Amino acid sequence: MVSPLQVFSRNLRAPFHRWQAFRLLRALHAARPSLPELAKRGQKLGSNGWYRVRTLQIPSEITALAREVEKLKPRIVVEIGTARGGTALIWAYLARERLITCDILDKRGFADLLRAFPPPDSACRVSVMIGDSHDPAFAERLRAELAGELADFLFIDGDHTEAGVARDFEMYREFVRPGGLIGFHDIAEKQPLPTNQVQHFWKKIRGAYETIEFIQNRDQTGFGIGVVRVPAEGFPPATR
């Protein structure tokens, strides 16, 4: 929880932090990073305050996932759970046309930085959606944003409770094309928080679909990425 004093301090320093973040992003674009380098910079771009770009990912795991997504030559990527934008940075480099990143919290001026994530020679356009992904009205907003298109890749990294991740999967899997991918973060058996329950949901579905797992060490605490390949017949519409 951010205290009122922290909010005041971040607001006061926001213009400098914004300048710093865009400067670092321009330098990243100029370096033309490889996927491993991009995953590393997504962990900590070096910006601060409202413009801090960070992610909690094991580099080998998120790089392996990015390589699988890259194989799709994705036009459209959808992400549930923007947080501090570290994974959105990767998807913005891979998506050829659209990245739609969704979060329950107001992104303030950070949304401007997210929209600048695609490299200068990319045609990718970033949309930032704010709202509760479990709300059917939000799902309809996302459907309208897709405008009849289907995503090539959906990354579910929002609500980590078992019921929450199940809800996101049930509501948004129909938005992914046949043969596309759906990724889940934090599937490792041991998790640091009792509210991290994605592993329980993952164990229920991994036998029902074609899946891939990226877990650096089976004894690790936290992390781990699971991937479902959408069947050729696709998924039925969600029950509203």
C-alpha positions as a Markdown table, in Angstrom:
| # | Residue | x | y | z |
|---|---|---|---|---|
| 1 | Met | 0.0 | 0.0 | 0.0 |
| 2 | Val | 1.4 | 3.4 | -1.0 |
| 3 | Ser | 1.2 | 6.0 | 1.8 |
| 4 | Pro | -0.1 | 9.6 | 1.2 |
| 5 | Leu | 3.5 | 10.8 | 1.7 |
| 6 | Gln | 4.8 | 8.4 | -0.9 |
| 7 | Val | 2.1 | 9.6 | -3.4 |
| 8 | Phe | 3.0 | 13.2 | -2.8 |
| 9 | Ser | 6.7 | 12.4 | -3.3 |
| 10 | Arg | 6.1 | 10.5 | -6.5 |
| 11 | Asn | 3.8 | 13.2 | -7.9 |
| 12 | Leu | 6.5 | 15.8 | -7.1 |
| 13 | Arg | 9.2 | 13.8 | -8.9 |
| 14 | Ala | 7.0 | 12.5 | -11.7 |
| 15 | Pro | 8.3 | 15.0 | -14.4 |
| 16 | Phe | 11.9 | 13.9 | -13.8 |
| 17 | His | 11.0 | 10.2 | -13.6 |
| 18 | Arg | 9.0 | 10.5 | -16.8 |
| 19 | Trp | 12.0 | 12.1 | -18.6 |
| 20 | Gln | 14.3 | 9.4 | -17.2 |
| 21 | Ala | 12.0 | 6.5 | -18.2 |
| 22 | Phe | 11.6 | 7.8 | -21.8 |
| 23 | Arg | 15.4 | 8.4 | -22.1 |
| 24 | Leu | 16.1 | 4.8 | -20.9 |
| 25 | Leu | 13.4 | 3.4 | -23.3 |
| 26 | Arg | 14.9 | 5.3 | -26.3 |
| 27 | Ala | 18.4 | 3.9 | -25.4 |
| 28 | Leu | 16.8 | 0.4 | -25.2 |
| 29 | His | 15.3 | 0.8 | -28.7 |
| 30 | Ala | 18.6 | 2.0 | -30.1 |
| 31 | Ala | 20.4 | -1.0 | -28.7 |
| 32 | Arg | 18.0 | -3.4 | -30.6 |
| 33 | Pro | 18.0 | -5.9 | -27.8 |
| 34 | Ser | 17.8 | -9.7 | -28.2 |
| 35 | Leu | 15.0 | -11.5 | -26.4 |
| 36 | Pro | 17.2 | -12.5 | -23.5 |
| 37 | Glu | 18.4 | -8.9 | -23.2 |
| 38 | Leu | 14.9 | -7.6 | -23.4 |
| 39 | Ala | 13.8 | -10.0 | -20.6 |
| 40 | Lys | 16.6 | -8.7 | -18.5 |
| 41 | Arg | 15.7 | -5.1 | -19.0 |
| 42 | Gly | 12.1 | -5.9 | -18.3 |
| 43 | Gln | 13.1 | -7.0 | -14.8 |
| 44 | Lys | 14.5 | -3.5 | -14.1 |
| 45 | Leu | 14.6 | -0.8 | -16.8 |
| 46 | Gly | 16.1 | 1.7 | -14.3 |
| 47 | Ser | 13.2 | 4.1 | -14.1 |
| 48 | Asn | 11.5 | 5.1 | -10.8 |
| 49 | Gly | 8.3 | 6.4 | -9.2 |
| 50 | Trp | 5.1 | 6.2 | -11.3 |
| 51 | Tyr | 7.3 | 5.4 | -14.3 |
| 52 | Arg | 9.2 | 2.4 | -12.8 |
| 53 | Val | 9.3 | -0.6 | -15.1 |
| 54 | Arg | 9.8 | -3.9 | -13.2 |
| 55 | Thr | 8.7 | -7.4 | -13.4 |
| 56 | Leu | 9.0 | -10.5 | -11.2 |
| 57 | Gln | 10.2 | -13.2 | -13.6 |
| 58 | Ile | 13.0 | -15.7 | -13.8 |
| 59 | Pro | 14.9 | -14.6 | -17.0 |
| 60 | Ser | 15.2 | -18.1 | -18.4 |
| 61 | Glu | 11.5 | -18.8 | -17.9 |
| 62 | Ile | 10.2 | -15.6 | -19.5 |
| 63 | Thr | 12.7 | -15.8 | -22.3 |
| 64 | Ala | 11.6 | -19.4 | -23.1 |
| 65 | Leu | 8.0 | -18.2 | -23.2 |
| 66 | Ala | 8.9 | -15.2 | -25.4 |
| 67 | Arg | 10.6 | -17.6 | -27.8 |
| 68 | Glu | 7.4 | -19.7 | -28.0 |
| 69 | Val | 5.3 | -16.6 | -28.6 |
| 70 | Glu | 7.8 | -15.4 | -31.2 |
| 71 | Lys | 7.2 | -18.6 | -33.2 |
| 72 | Leu | 3.6 | -17.6 | -33.7 |
| 73 | Lys | 4.7 | -14.3 | -35.4 |
| 74 | Pro | 1.9 | -12.8 | -33.4 |
| 75 | Arg | -0.2 | -10.0 | -34.7 |
| 76 | Ile | -2.2 | -9.4 | -31.4 |
| 77 | Val | -1.2 | -10.0 | -27.8 |
| 78 | Val | -3.5 | -9.6 | -24.8 |
| 79 | Glu | -2.2 | -9.4 | -21.2 |
| 80 | Ile | -4.3 | -9.6 | -18.1 |
| 81 | Gly | -2.2 | -8.0 | -15.3 |
| 82 | Thr | 0.0 | -5.1 | -16.5 |
| 83 | Ala | 1.6 | -4.4 | -13.0 |
| 84 | Arg | 4.8 | -2.4 | -13.7 |
| 85 | Gly | 5.0 | -3.3 | -17.4 |
| 86 | Gly | 8.0 | -5.6 | -17.5 |
| 87 | Thr | 6.3 | -8.3 | -19.5 |
| 88 | Ala | 4.3 | -5.7 | -21.6 |
| 89 | Leu | 7.7 | -4.5 | -22.8 |
| 90 | Ile | 8.5 | -7.9 | -24.2 |
| 91 | Trp | 5.0 | -8.4 | -25.8 |
| 92 | Ala | 5.3 | -4.9 | -27.4 |
| 93 | Tyr | 8.4 | -6.0 | -29.2 |
| 94 | Leu | 6.8 | -9.3 | -30.4 |
| 95 | Ala | 3.3 | -8.1 | -31.4 |
| 96 | Arg | 3.2 | -6.9 | -35.0 |
| 97 | Glu | -0.1 | -5.0 | -34.7 |
| 98 | Arg | -1.6 | -4.8 | -31.3 |
| 99 | Leu | -0.8 | -5.2 | -27.6 |
| 100 | Ile | -3.8 | -4.8 | -25.2 |
| 101 | Thr | -2.6 | -4.8 | -21.6 |
| 102 | Cys | -5.1 | -4.8 | -18.8 |
| 103 | Asp | -4.9 | -3.9 | -15.2 |
| 104 | Ile | -7.2 | -3.2 | -12.3 |
| 105 | Leu | -5.2 | -0.2 | -11.1 |
| 106 | Asp | -5.1 | 3.2 | -12.6 |
| 107 | Lys | -1.8 | 3.5 | -14.5 |
| 108 | Arg | -1.6 | 7.3 | -14.2 |
| 109 | Gly | 1.0 | 8.8 | -16.6 |
| 110 | Phe | 2.6 | 5.3 | -16.9 |
| 111 | Ala | 0.1 | 4.5 | -19.7 |
| 112 | Asp | 2.0 | 7.0 | -21.9 |
| 113 | Leu | 5.2 | 5.0 | -21.3 |
| 114 | Leu | 3.4 | 1.7 | -22.1 |
| 115 | Arg | 2.2 | 3.1 | -25.4 |
| 116 | Ala | 5.8 | 3.9 | -26.3 |
| 117 | Phe | 7.1 | 0.4 | -25.7 |
| 118 | Pro | 7.1 | -0.8 | -29.3 |
| 119 | Pro | 10.4 | -0.1 | -31.1 |
| 120 | Pro | 10.3 | 2.8 | -33.6 |
| 121 | Asp | 10.2 | 0.5 | -36.7 |
| 122 | Ser | 7.2 | -1.5 | -35.3 |
| 123 | Ala | 3.6 | -1.1 | -36.4 |
| 124 | Cys | 2.4 | -2.3 | -33.0 |
| 125 | Arg | -0.1 | -0.1 | -31.2 |
| 126 | Val | -0.5 | -0.4 | -27.4 |
| 127 | Ser | -3.9 | -0.1 | -25.7 |
| 128 | Val | -4.1 | 0.2 | -21.9 |
| 129 | Met | -7.3 | -0.9 | -20.4 |
| 130 | Ile | -8.2 | -0.3 | -16.7 |
| 131 | Gly | -10.8 | -2.4 | -14.9 |
| 132 | Asp | -11.7 | -5.6 | -13.2 |
| 133 | Ser | -11.1 | -8.5 | -15.6 |
| 134 | His | -13.7 | -10.6 | -13.7 |
| 135 | Asp | -16.4 | -8.1 | -14.6 |
| 136 | Pro | -18.4 | -9.2 | -17.7 |
| 137 | Ala | -18.7 | -5.6 | -18.7 |
| 138 | Phe | -14.9 | -5.4 | -18.9 |
| 139 | Ala | -14.8 | -8.5 | -21.1 |
| 140 | Glu | -17.2 | -6.8 | -23.4 |
| 141 | Arg | -15.0 | -3.7 | -23.5 |
| 142 | Leu | -12.1 | -6.0 | -24.5 |
| 143 | Arg | -14.2 | -7.7 | -27.1 |
| 144 | Ala | -15.0 | -4.3 | -28.6 |
| 145 | Glu | -11.3 | -3.3 | -28.5 |
| 146 | Leu | -10.4 | -6.5 | -30.5 |
| 147 | Ala | -13.1 | -5.5 | -33.0 |
| 148 | Gly | -13.8 | -9.0 | -34.2 |
| 149 | Glu | -10.1 | -10.1 | -34.2 |
| 150 | Leu | -8.6 | -12.9 | -32.1 |
| 151 | Ala | -5.4 | -12.7 | -30.2 |
| 152 | Asp | -2.5 | -15.0 | -31.0 |
| 153 | Phe | -1.3 | -15.0 | -27.3 |
| 154 | Leu | -3.0 | -14.3 | -24.0 |
| 155 | Phe | -0.9 | -13.9 | -20.9 |
| 156 | Ile | -2.8 | -14.3 | -17.6 |
| 157 | Asp | -0.9 | -12.8 | -14.7 |
| 158 | Gly | -3.5 | -10.9 | -12.7 |
| 159 | Asp | -5.5 | -12.4 | -9.8 |
| 160 | His | -3.4 | -15.3 | -8.5 |
| 161 | Thr | -6.1 | -17.0 | -6.4 |
| 162 | Glu | -7.4 | -20.3 | -7.8 |
| 163 | Ala | -10.8 | -18.9 | -8.4 |
| 164 | Gly | -9.5 | -15.7 | -9.9 |
| 165 | Val | -7.2 | -17.4 | -12.5 |
| 166 | Ala | -9.9 | -19.9 | -13.4 |
| 167 | Arg | -12.3 | -17.0 | -14.0 |
| 168 | Asp | -9.8 | -15.2 | -16.3 |
| 169 | Phe | -9.2 | -18.4 | -18.2 |
| 170 | Glu | -12.9 | -19.1 | -18.6 |
| 171 | Met | -13.7 | -15.5 | -19.7 |
| 172 | Tyr | -10.9 | -14.8 | -22.0 |
| 173 | Arg | -9.8 | -18.1 | -23.6 |
| 174 | Glu | -12.4 | -17.6 | -26.4 |
| 175 | Phe | -10.5 | -14.4 | -27.4 |
| 176 | Val | -7.5 | -16.5 | -28.6 |
| 177 | Arg | -7.3 | -18.0 | -32.1 |
| 178 | Pro | -7.0 | -21.8 | -32.6 |
| 179 | Gly | -3.4 | -22.8 | -32.4 |
| 180 | Gly | -2.6 | -19.7 | -30.3 |
| 181 | Leu | -1.2 | -19.8 | -26.8 |
| 182 | Ile | -2.4 | -18.9 | -23.3 |
| 183 | Gly | 0.3 | -18.4 | -20.6 |
| 184 | Phe | 0.0 | -18.5 | -16.8 |
| 185 | His | 2.6 | -17.2 | -14.4 |
| 186 | Asp | 3.5 | -18.8 | -11.0 |
| 187 | Ile | 2.7 | -22.4 | -11.6 |
| 188 | Ala | 5.6 | -23.8 | -9.5 |
| 189 | Glu | 4.4 | -26.1 | -6.8 |
| 190 | Lys | 5.9 | -24.1 | -3.9 |
| 191 | Gln | 4.7 | -20.5 | -3.7 |
| 192 | Pro | 5.7 | -17.8 | -1.2 |
| 193 | Leu | 2.2 | -16.5 | -0.5 |
| 194 | Pro | -1.0 | -18.4 | 0.4 |
| 195 | Thr | -2.9 | -16.2 | -2.1 |
| 196 | Asn | -0.6 | -17.6 | -4.9 |
| 197 | Gln | -2.8 | -20.5 | -6.0 |
| 198 | Val | -2.2 | -20.6 | -9.8 |
| 199 | Gln | -0.4 | -24.0 | -9.4 |
| 200 | His | -3.6 | -25.6 | -8.1 |
| 201 | Phe | -5.6 | -24.5 | -11.2 |
| 202 | Trp | -2.7 | -25.5 | -13.5 |
| 203 | Lys | -2.7 | -29.0 | -12.2 |
| 204 | Lys | -6.4 | -29.3 | -13.0 |
| 205 | Ile | -6.1 | -28.2 | -16.6 |
| 206 | Arg | -2.7 | -29.4 | -17.8 |
| 207 | Gly | -3.9 | -32.9 | -18.6 |
| 208 | Ala | -6.8 | -31.6 | -20.7 |
| 209 | Tyr | -4.8 | -29.7 | -23.3 |
| 210 | Glu | -1.5 | -29.6 | -25.1 |
| 211 | Thr | 0.8 | -27.8 | -22.6 |
| 212 | Ile | 4.3 | -26.6 | -22.1 |
| 213 | Glu | 6.0 | -25.8 | -18.7 |
| 214 | Phe | 8.9 | -23.5 | -18.1 |
| 215 | Ile | 10.3 | -24.0 | -14.6 |
| 216 | Gln | 13.9 | -23.4 | -14.0 |
| 217 | Asn | 14.2 | -25.6 | -10.9 |
| 218 | Arg | 11.4 | -27.9 | -9.7 |
| 219 | Asp | 12.4 | -27.1 | -6.1 |
| 220 | Gln | 12.2 | -23.4 | -6.5 |
| 221 | Thr | 9.8 | -21.2 | -4.5 |
| 222 | Gly | 7.5 | -19.1 | -6.7 |
| 223 | Phe | 7.6 | -18.4 | -10.5 |
| 224 | Gly | 7.2 | -21.0 | -13.2 |
| 225 | Ile | 5.2 | -20.5 | -16.4 |
| 226 | Gly | 2.6 | -22.8 | -17.9 |
| 227 | Val | 1.4 | -22.6 | -21.5 |
| 228 | Val | -1.8 | -24.0 | -23.1 |
| 229 | Arg | -2.1 | -24.3 | -26.8 |
| 230 | Val | -5.6 | -23.5 | -28.0 |
| 231 | Pro | -7.2 | -26.6 | -29.7 |
| 232 | Ala | -7.9 | -26.5 | -33.4 |
| 233 | Glu | -11.6 | -26.2 | -32.7 |
| 234 | Gly | -11.1 | -23.3 | -30.4 |
| 235 | Phe | -12.9 | -22.8 | -27.1 |
| 236 | Pro | -16.7 | -22.3 | -26.6 |
| 237 | Pro | -18.0 | -18.9 | -25.6 |
| 238 | Ala | -17.8 | -18.2 | -21.8 |
| 239 | Thr | -20.9 | -18.4 | -19.7 |
| 240 | Arg | -21.8 | -14.8 | -18.8 |
